[in-house]
Amino acid sequence: MNVLLVPAHPGFPGQIPHSRKTVVCVCVYQTWKIKMELLLTKEKLWNVVTDDPPDPVTDEWSNKDKQARATIGLLLEDSQLHIIRKETSSKAT
């Protein structure tokens, strides 16, 4: 399923005015995606989104995965949270 996500954080440019949230521009998602990658890279969490988990999963990996998932969830528009609500990993998010 292809879903376009709208950034909720004021630090992310390209916000859509409240009355026009149903109109989602691909450029907004592309901007959000790049900034999310940069933020997760800065926080040393990008690898848990892109790599497969180790076998067995370590506590360090699990904690980083939870941090990455929380970061992604906190920077989504509230109306988009239902899309990731049931996901249990940052990679699936």
LINVEN-V905014 format. One record per residue. N is the residue number from 1. NEAR is the number of other C-alpha atoms within 8 Angstrom. Layout:
{{N:NEAR} {N:NEAR}}
//
This chain:
{{1:2} {2:3} {3:4} {4:7} {5:9} {6:14} {7:12} {8:11} {9:8} {10:6} {11:4} {12:11} {13:7} {14:6} {15:10} {16:9} {17:6} {18:5} {19:4} {20:7} {21:9} {22:4} {23:6} {24:11} {25:6} {26:7} {27:6} {28:13} {29:13} {30:8} {31:11} {32:11} {33:8} {34:8} {35:9} {36:9} {37:9} {38:8} {39:8} {40:12} {41:10} {42:7} {43:7} {44:7} {45:13} {46:11} {47:8} {48:14} {49:11} {50:7} {51:6} {52:5} {53:7} {54:7} {55:5} {56:4} {57:8} {58:8} {59:6} {60:6} {61:11} {62:9} {63:8} {64:10} {65:13} {66:10} {67:9} {68:14} {69:12} {70:8} {71:9} {72:11} {73:9} {74:7} {75:9} {76:13} {77:11} {78:6} {79:5} {80:10} {81:10} {82:7} {83:6} {84:9} {85:6} {86:6} {87:8} {88:6} {89:9} {90:13} {91:8} {92:7} {93:9}}
//
